[in-house]
Amino acid sequence: MQVKKSNLYINKRLLVFVLFICLNIYFAIAQPKESLPNIILILMDDLGYGDLSCYGALDIRTPHLDQLANEGIRFTNYLSAQAVCSASRAALLTGCYSNRVGISGALFPNAGVGLAQSEVTIAEMMKQKKYATAVFGKWHLGDAIEFLPLQQGFDEYLGIPYSNDMWPMEYDGTPAKESNYKHTIPILPLIKNNEKIGEIKLLEDQSTLTGLYTDAAISFIKRNKNKPFFLYLPHSMPHVPINASKKFRGTSKQGLYGDVVQEIDDAVGRIMKTLKEQGIDKNTMVIFTSDNGPWFNYGNHSGNTGGFREGKGTTFEGGHRVPFIVRWKGSIQGGQVCNQLVSAIDILPTISSICNLQLPENKIDGVSLLPIFNGNMNASPRKNFLYYYRKNSLEAVRRDNWKLVFEHPSRSYLNQVPGKDGFPGNAPEDIMMPFALYDLRRDPAEAYDVKDQYPEIVIELNKLAEEARKELGDDLQNRVGAKNRPIGKVVATKK
């Protein structure tokens, strides 16, 4: 009898234990979990508005990017934040006009400055939800160790610290002559995390970069498929000097430039295939864009603005307006075209809205595009845009489709014979551009000044410009802004 009672006691305890386990499993399954999408941000270097077949490219085939656009939203009125390398990247990653965070132009090797660590990048923001983060490609926000990606919120980095033409070589791959300033530039380093692991010495080495970045990206995706990740993939090309791997040379009717773009398109296809194979295709938002427009004076080694005026290094539309494609299968309806004004500085706050992340405490300039992503093609979250260039010159302002251009010295490619096969043509830097008003709805090429016909628009946009000058300054008027933040500087160590 004693044995039976003991067995009954044991069975009751076992039943309670099993019931406890079942309840825990039930509540674990029933508990709603936060859905966190993966984010892949692919950034090209000097790709023009007209360089993809879905944006009207001639003799260049980009089927994978065309498919990306077909399955998502293709934007026609997207502006890079500035028309030059470092400035545009600083703005993209912080959601701020680059002059607000102290970055201008293109930072050279050993510049001793970079994006301040007090600024919050997209990668740092993603850490609120414990995202895995990586960047594979061109960084260009400071080459000193304190400015490299691992100090800016990224877990992994593989790439070059600045532009691929910042090396002691000519654009055709021959050693730079002593008369060329590049003669004194160090060999282009390849960096992994915080350490130099190799050098890009020859033009043939340049041909390996697209594949190298893509292989690293695919490895990262596979290793992090079971947790949310943010992957930033800033390609080095089609910035000159350009080169394609042997597999892609001669595949385009557009010569070597077309070969390079088609290899990048194939790289995007490889990434999309990996997402499907890993079962995370529907839970990954893919963004594709460019840092600025084409470097026109390089002729057949540069891209196509799609008919917009000027190119890289100018505040005309050819310098700012570039492709922008967003694909998030299952969450963004495919086959949409958005003609609303948006900008690179809007990517950070949009990701914040999607992932329910807190925005940086420092002021940002971007706005969330979530209404557009949710299917409202008539939504206009951005009404204004400020076209800053050089160190801190306000060269134009925009409201909706009206653009007021202030008198300013500018690079110009107009009426200049372009270069060929890697060598630049002339592109004077100090052509004086006149004060003018353009209606971009009717005149996207900015060819017809209509300020005399619309004086009320001039007054309105001048007010917008004055607000910008008070806050961010304007070198053209010797104005200092009240809300600019300093660039990061290397702290000298005592010997």
C-alpha positions as CSV (number, residue, x, y, z in Angstrom):
1,M,0.0,0.0,0.0
2,Q,2.9,2.3,0.8
3,V,4.4,1.6,-2.6
4,K,1.1,2.6,-4.4
5,K,0.9,5.9,-2.6
6,S,4.5,6.6,-3.4
7,N,3.9,5.9,-7.1
8,L,0.8,8.0,-7.1
9,Y,2.8,10.9,-5.6
10,I,5.6,10.5,-8.2
11,N,3.0,10.4,-11.1
12,K,1.3,13.6,-9.8
13,R,4.7,15.4,-9.7
14,L,5.5,14.2,-13.2
15,L,2.1,15.3,-14.5
16,V,2.6,18.8,-13.0
17,F,6.0,19.0,-14.6
18,V,4.8,17.9,-18.0
19,L,1.9,20.4,-17.7
20,F,4.3,23.2,-16.8
21,I,6.5,22.4,-19.9
22,C,3.4,22.3,-22.2
23,L,2.2,25.6,-20.9
24,N,5.6,27.2,-21.5
25,I,5.7,25.9,-25.0
26,Y,2.1,27.1,-25.6
27,F,2.8,30.6,-24.4
28,A,6.1,30.8,-26.3
29,I,4.3,29.9,-29.5
30,A,1.3,32.1,-28.8
31,Q,3.3,35.1,-27.7
32,P,3.4,37.6,-30.7
33,K,7.0,38.2,-31.8
34,E,8.2,41.4,-33.3
35,S,8.8,41.0,-37.0
36,L,12.2,42.5,-37.9
37,P,13.0,42.7,-41.6
38,N,16.6,42.3,-42.9
39,I,17.8,45.4,-44.7
40,I,20.2,45.4,-47.6
41,L,21.4,48.8,-48.9
42,I,23.3,48.6,-52.2
43,L,25.1,51.8,-53.2
44,M,26.8,52.4,-56.5
45,D,29.5,54.9,-57.1
46,D,28.9,57.5,-60.0
47,L,26.1,55.4,-61.6
48,G,23.9,57.7,-63.7
49,Y,20.1,57.9,-63.8
50,G,20.2,56.4,-67.3
51,D,22.5,53.5,-66.7
52,L,19.9,50.8,-66.0
53,S,17.7,49.3,-68.7
54,C,14.6,50.0,-66.5
55,Y,15.7,53.6,-66.5
56,G,16.2,53.8,-70.2
57,A,19.8,52.7,-70.7
58,L,20.9,51.9,-74.2
59,D,23.1,48.9,-74.9
60,I,23.4,47.9,-71.3
61,R,21.2,45.0,-70.0
62,T,20.4,44.9,-66.3
63,P,17.8,42.1,-66.0
64,H,18.2,41.5,-62.3
65,L,17.8,45.1,-61.4
66,D,14.9,45.4,-63.8
67,Q,13.3,42.5,-61.9
68,L,14.0,44.2,-58.6
69,A,12.1,47.2,-59.9
70,N,9.3,45.1,-61.2
71,E,8.9,43.5,-57.8
72,G,9.1,46.8,-55.9
73,I,9.0,50.6,-56.4
74,R,11.1,52.4,-59.0
75,F,11.5,56.1,-58.0
76,T,12.0,58.7,-60.7
77,N,12.6,61.8,-58.5
78,Y,15.2,60.6,-56.0
79,L,18.1,62.9,-55.2
80,S,21.4,62.0,-53.6
81,A,22.2,64.3,-50.7
82,Q,25.2,65.8,-52.5
83,A,26.9,65.2,-55.8
84,V,30.3,64.0,-54.4
85,C,31.5,60.9,-52.6
86,S,32.2,61.5,-48.9
87,A,29.5,64.1,-48.5
88,S,26.8,61.9,-50.1
89,R,27.8,58.9,-48.0
90,A,27.8,60.8,-44.7
91,A,24.3,62.0,-45.5
92,L,23.0,58.6,-46.5
93,L,24.2,56.9,-43.2
94,T,23.2,59.7,-40.8
95,G,19.9,61.0,-42.4
96,C,21.4,64.6,-42.3
97,Y,22.6,67.0,-44.9
98,S,26.3,66.4,-45.0
99,N,27.2,70.0,-44.2
100,R,25.2,69.6,-41.0
101,V,27.6,66.8,-39.9
102,G,30.7,68.7,-41.1
103,I,31.5,66.5,-44.1
104,S,32.2,68.0,-47.6
105,G,33.8,66.9,-50.8
106,A,35.8,63.7,-51.1
107,L,38.2,62.8,-48.2
108,F,41.7,62.0,-49.4
109,P,44.1,59.5,-47.8
110,N,45.5,60.5,-44.4
111,A,43.1,63.4,-44.3
112,G,43.0,63.3,-40.5
113,V,39.3,63.8,-40.4
114,G,36.1,61.7,-40.8
115,L,32.6,61.3,-39.6
116,A,32.4,62.2,-36.0
117,Q,31.8,59.3,-33.6
118,S,29.0,61.4,-32.0
119,E,27.0,61.0,-35.1
120,V,24.6,58.1,-35.3
121,T,24.7,55.9,-38.4
122,I,22.1,53.5,-39.6
123,A,24.2,50.7,-38.3
124,E,24.4,52.1,-34.8
125,M,20.6,52.8,-34.9
126,M,20.0,49.1,-35.8
127,K,21.8,48.0,-32.7
128,Q,18.7,49.0,-30.7
129,K,17.2,45.7,-31.9
130,K,20.5,43.8,-31.9
131,Y,20.9,43.6,-35.7
132,A,24.0,42.0,-37.1
133,T,25.7,44.7,-39.3
134,A,28.3,44.7,-42.0
135,V,29.7,46.8,-44.8
136,F,31.6,45.5,-47.8
137,G,33.0,48.0,-50.3
138,K,34.1,51.6,-50.3
139,W,33.8,53.4,-47.0
140,H,35.1,57.0,-47.6
141,L,34.2,58.5,-44.3
142,G,37.7,58.7,-42.9
143,D,40.6,56.3,-43.2
144,A,42.0,56.7,-39.6
145,I,41.2,53.8,-37.4
146,E,38.8,55.8,-35.2
147,F,36.6,56.6,-38.3
148,L,36.5,53.1,-39.8
149,P,33.2,51.1,-39.9
150,L,33.7,49.0,-36.7
151,Q,33.8,52.3,-34.8
152,Q,30.6,53.4,-36.5
153,G,28.2,50.6,-35.6
154,F,29.3,47.8,-38.0
155,D,30.3,44.3,-36.9
156,E,32.2,43.5,-40.1
157,Y,34.1,45.4,-42.8
158,L,35.9,44.4,-45.9
159,G,36.8,47.0,-48.6
160,I,38.8,50.0,-49.5
161,P,38.8,53.1,-47.3
162,Y,38.3,55.7,-50.0
163,S,37.8,56.0,-53.8
164,N,39.5,53.5,-56.1
165,D,41.2,56.3,-58.0
166,M,43.1,57.4,-54.9
167,W,46.2,55.4,-55.7
168,P,49.6,56.1,-57.4
169,M,48.4,55.0,-60.8
170,E,47.0,56.6,-63.9
171,Y,43.4,55.8,-65.0
172,D,44.7,53.3,-67.5
173,G,46.6,51.4,-64.8
174,T,50.1,52.6,-65.5
175,P,52.2,54.2,-62.7
176,A,51.5,57.8,-62.1
177,K,54.0,60.3,-63.5
178,E,55.9,62.6,-61.2
179,S,53.9,65.5,-62.6
180,N,50.7,63.9,-61.4
181,Y,49.8,64.5,-57.8
182,K,48.8,60.8,-57.5
183,H,52.5,60.0,-57.6
184,T,52.6,60.7,-53.8
185,I,49.5,58.8,-52.9
186,P,50.0,55.5,-51.1
187,I,49.0,52.1,-52.7
188,L,45.3,51.5,-52.3
189,P,44.8,49.3,-49.2
190,L,42.3,46.5,-48.8
191,I,41.0,46.5,-45.2
192,K,39.3,43.8,-43.2
193,N,37.7,45.1,-40.0
194,N,40.5,47.4,-38.6
195,E,43.5,45.7,-40.3
196,K,45.1,46.1,-43.7
197,I,45.1,42.6,-45.4
198,G,46.2,43.4,-48.9
199,E,46.8,46.1,-51.6
200,I,45.1,47.0,-54.8
201,K,48.2,47.6,-57.0
202,L,47.1,47.0,-60.6
203,L,44.1,47.6,-62.8
204,E,43.6,43.8,-62.8
205,D,43.3,43.9,-59.0
206,Q,40.4,46.4,-59.5
207,S,38.6,43.8,-61.6
208,T,38.2,41.6,-58.5
209,L,36.5,44.1,-56.3
210,T,32.9,43.6,-57.4
211,G,33.1,39.8,-56.9
212,L,35.0,40.2,-53.6
213,Y,32.3,42.4,-52.1
214,T,29.5,40.2,-53.4
215,D,31.1,37.0,-52.0
216,A,31.5,38.6,-48.6
217,A,27.9,39.8,-48.7
218,I,26.6,36.3,-49.5
219,S,28.7,34.8,-46.7
220,F,27.3,37.3,-44.3
221,I,23.7,36.6,-45.4
222,K,24.2,32.8,-44.9
223,R,25.8,33.3,-41.5
224,N,23.0,35.6,-40.2
225,K,19.9,34.1,-41.8
226,N,18.4,33.3,-38.4
227,K,18.7,36.8,-37.0
228,P,17.9,40.3,-38.3
229,F,20.8,41.9,-40.2
230,F,21.7,45.2,-41.9
231,L,24.0,44.8,-44.9
232,Y,25.5,47.9,-46.5
233,L,27.1,47.2,-49.9
234,P,28.8,50.3,-51.3
235,H,30.4,49.2,-54.6
236,S,33.6,50.9,-55.7
237,M,32.4,51.2,-59.3
238,P,31.5,52.4,-61.9
239,H,33.7,55.2,-60.5
240,V,36.9,55.3,-62.6
241,P,39.2,53.5,-63.0
242,I,36.8,50.8,-64.1
243,N,37.5,47.2,-64.8
244,A,35.3,44.1,-65.1
245,S,36.3,40.5,-64.3
246,K,37.3,38.3,-67.2
247,K,33.8,36.7,-67.3
248,F,32.1,40.0,-68.0
249,R,34.6,41.7,-70.4
250,G,33.1,42.2,-73.8
251,T,29.5,41.2,-72.7
252,S,28.1,44.7,-73.3
253,K,27.6,46.7,-76.4
254,Q,28.5,49.8,-74.3
255,G,32.1,48.8,-73.9
256,L,34.0,48.3,-70.6
257,Y,31.6,50.7,-68.8
258,G,28.6,48.5,-69.8
259,D,30.6,45.4,-68.8
260,V,31.1,46.8,-65.3
261,V,27.4,47.7,-64.9
262,Q,26.3,44.3,-66.1
263,E,28.7,42.6,-63.7
264,I,27.1,44.6,-60.9
265,D,23.7,43.6,-62.1
266,D,24.8,39.9,-62.0
267,A,26.1,40.5,-58.4
268,V,22.6,41.8,-57.4
269,G,21.1,38.6,-59.0
270,R,23.5,36.4,-56.9
271,I,22.4,38.2,-53.7
272,M,18.7,37.8,-54.6
273,K,19.2,34.1,-55.3
274,T,20.9,33.6,-52.0
275,L,18.0,35.3,-50.1
276,K,15.6,32.8,-51.8
277,E,17.8,29.8,-51.1
278,Q,18.1,30.8,-47.4
279,G,14.3,31.2,-47.1
280,I,14.5,34.9,-46.1
281,D,13.5,36.5,-49.4
282,K,10.2,37.9,-48.2
283,N,11.6,39.2,-44.9
284,T,14.4,41.2,-46.6
285,M,14.1,44.8,-47.9
286,V,16.5,45.5,-50.7
287,I,17.4,49.1,-51.5
288,F,19.5,50.0,-54.6
289,T,20.8,53.5,-55.5
290,S,23.9,55.6,-56.3
291,D,25.9,58.1,-54.4
292,N,25.7,60.8,-57.2
293,G,25.5,61.1,-61.0
294,P,28.2,60.3,-63.6
295,W,31.6,61.8,-63.9
296,F,30.9,63.0,-67.4
297,N,34.4,64.2,-68.6
298,Y,35.5,60.5,-68.6
299,G,33.6,59.9,-71.7
300,N,33.1,56.3,-72.6
301,H,34.2,55.3,-69.0
302,S,31.3,57.3,-67.5
303,G,27.6,56.9,-67.3
304,N,24.4,58.5,-68.6
305,T,22.3,61.1,-66.8
306,G,19.2,60.2,-68.7
307,G,19.0,63.7,-70.2
308,F,19.4,65.7,-67.0
309,R,21.7,68.6,-67.0
310,E,25.4,68.3,-66.0
311,G,26.7,65.5,-63.8
312,K,28.8,64.6,-60.7
313,G,30.2,67.6,-58.8
314,T,27.3,69.9,-59.8
315,T,24.0,70.8,-58.2
316,F,22.1,70.5,-61.4
317,E,19.8,67.4,-61.7
318,G,22.4,65.3,-63.5
319,G,24.6,65.5,-60.4
320,H,21.8,64.5,-57.9
321,R,19.1,62.5,-59.6
322,V,20.0,58.8,-59.7
323,P,18.2,55.5,-59.7
324,F,16.4,54.4,-56.5
325,I,14.7,51.0,-56.3
326,V,13.1,49.5,-53.2
327,R,11.9,45.9,-53.1
328,W,10.3,44.1,-50.1
329,K,8.3,41.2,-51.4
330,G,5.1,40.7,-49.5
331,S,5.2,44.1,-47.8
332,I,5.7,46.5,-50.8
333,Q,3.4,46.0,-53.8
334,G,5.4,45.3,-56.9
335,G,5.4,47.1,-60.2
336,Q,5.0,50.6,-58.8
337,V,6.5,53.8,-60.0
338,C,6.9,56.8,-57.7
339,N,7.4,60.3,-59.0
340,Q,7.4,62.1,-55.7
341,L,10.5,64.0,-54.4
342,V,12.6,61.9,-52.1
343,S,16.2,61.9,-51.0
344,A,19.0,59.7,-49.6
345,I,18.6,61.4,-46.3
346,D,15.2,59.9,-46.0
347,I,16.5,56.3,-45.9
348,L,17.5,56.4,-42.2
349,P,14.1,57.7,-40.8
350,T,12.3,55.3,-43.1
351,I,14.2,52.3,-41.7
352,S,13.5,53.7,-38.2
353,S,9.7,53.7,-38.9
354,I,9.8,50.2,-40.4
355,C,11.8,48.6,-37.6
356,N,10.3,50.7,-34.8
357,L,13.6,52.3,-33.8
358,Q,14.3,55.5,-32.0
359,L,15.7,58.2,-34.1
360,P,19.1,59.8,-33.1
361,E,18.9,62.5,-30.5
362,N,20.8,64.9,-32.8
363,K,18.6,66.6,-35.3
364,I,18.3,64.8,-38.7
365,D,17.0,66.2,-42.0
366,G,15.3,63.1,-43.5
367,V,11.6,62.2,-43.4
368,S,10.0,58.8,-43.4
369,L,8.9,57.4,-46.7
370,L,6.7,54.8,-45.1
371,P,3.4,56.2,-46.6
372,I,4.9,55.6,-50.1
373,F,6.2,52.2,-49.2
374,N,2.6,51.4,-48.0
375,G,1.3,52.1,-51.4
376,N,0.3,55.7,-51.4
377,M,2.0,57.0,-54.5
378,N,0.4,60.5,-54.0
379,A,2.0,60.9,-50.6
380,S,4.6,63.7,-50.5
381,P,6.5,63.4,-47.2
382,R,9.3,65.6,-48.6
383,K,8.4,69.0,-49.9
384,N,11.8,70.8,-49.9
385,F,15.4,70.0,-50.7
386,L,18.6,72.0,-50.2
387,Y,21.3,71.7,-52.8
388,Y,24.6,72.3,-50.9
389,Y,28.0,71.8,-52.5
390,R,31.7,72.7,-52.1
391,K,32.4,73.3,-48.4
392,N,29.1,74.8,-47.5
393,S,27.6,76.7,-50.4
394,L,23.9,76.8,-50.9
395,E,23.7,76.7,-54.7
396,A,20.0,75.9,-55.1
397,V,16.8,75.2,-53.2
398,R,13.7,73.2,-54.3
399,R,10.1,73.1,-53.3
400,D,8.0,70.5,-55.1
401,N,8.9,70.9,-58.8
402,W,10.3,74.4,-58.5
403,K,14.0,74.9,-58.3
404,L,15.7,78.2,-57.6
405,V,19.4,78.2,-58.6
406,F,21.6,81.0,-57.1
407,E,24.5,82.5,-58.9
408,H,27.5,80.3,-58.1
409,P,30.8,79.0,-59.6
410,S,30.4,75.5,-60.8
411,R,32.0,72.6,-62.6
412,S,30.6,72.3,-66.1
413,Y,30.7,69.5,-68.7
414,L,28.7,71.5,-71.3
415,N,30.4,72.1,-74.6
416,Q,33.5,70.2,-73.4
417,V,35.0,67.3,-75.4
418,P,35.0,64.3,-73.0
419,G,37.9,62.0,-72.5
420,K,38.2,58.4,-73.6
421,D,39.4,55.0,-72.4
422,G,40.1,56.1,-68.8
423,F,41.6,59.6,-69.4
424,P,39.5,62.7,-68.5
425,G,38.5,65.5,-70.8
426,N,38.2,69.1,-69.7
427,A,35.7,70.0,-67.0
428,P,36.3,73.6,-65.8
429,E,35.5,74.2,-62.2
430,D,34.6,77.9,-62.0
431,I,32.0,78.5,-64.7
432,M,29.6,81.1,-63.2
433,M,26.0,79.9,-63.2
434,P,23.3,82.6,-63.3
435,F,20.5,83.1,-60.9
436,A,17.5,81.3,-62.4
437,L,14.2,79.5,-61.7
438,Y,13.3,76.2,-63.3
439,D,10.0,74.4,-63.5
440,L,11.2,70.7,-63.3
441,R,7.8,69.4,-64.3
442,R,8.1,71.0,-67.7
443,D,11.8,71.5,-67.9
444,P,13.8,68.6,-66.2
445,A,16.9,69.6,-68.3
446,E,16.9,73.0,-66.5
447,A,17.2,74.8,-69.8
448,Y,14.6,77.6,-69.5
449,D,14.8,80.3,-66.8
450,V,11.3,81.4,-65.8
451,K,12.0,83.7,-62.8
452,D,10.5,86.7,-64.5
453,Q,7.2,84.8,-65.2
454,Y,6.9,83.6,-61.6
455,P,8.2,86.2,-59.2
456,E,6.0,84.9,-56.4
457,I,7.8,81.5,-56.6
458,V,11.1,83.3,-56.4
459,I,10.0,85.1,-53.2
460,E,8.8,81.8,-51.7
461,L,12.0,79.9,-52.5
462,N,14.2,82.8,-51.3
463,K,12.5,82.5,-47.9
464,L,13.3,78.8,-47.8
465,A,16.9,79.6,-48.6
466,E,17.1,82.2,-45.9
467,E,15.8,79.6,-43.3
468,A,18.5,77.2,-44.5
469,R,21.3,79.8,-44.3
470,K,20.4,80.6,-40.7
471,E,20.5,77.0,-39.7
472,L,23.3,75.6,-41.9
473,G,25.1,78.6,-43.3
474,D,26.1,79.6,-46.8
475,D,29.7,80.2,-47.9
476,L,28.4,82.1,-51.0
477,Q,27.2,84.8,-48.5
478,N,29.8,84.2,-45.9
479,R,27.1,83.0,-43.5
480,V,27.8,80.6,-40.6
481,G,25.0,78.3,-39.6
482,A,23.8,78.0,-36.1
483,K,23.1,74.2,-36.2
484,N,26.1,72.7,-37.9
485,R,28.0,70.0,-36.1
486,P,31.8,69.5,-36.3
487,I,33.6,67.0,-38.4
488,G,35.5,64.3,-36.5
489,K,39.3,64.9,-36.1
490,V,42.1,62.6,-35.3
491,V,43.3,63.1,-31.8
492,A,47.0,63.5,-31.7
493,T,48.7,61.1,-29.2
494,K,51.6,62.2,-27.1
495,K,54.9,60.5,-27.8
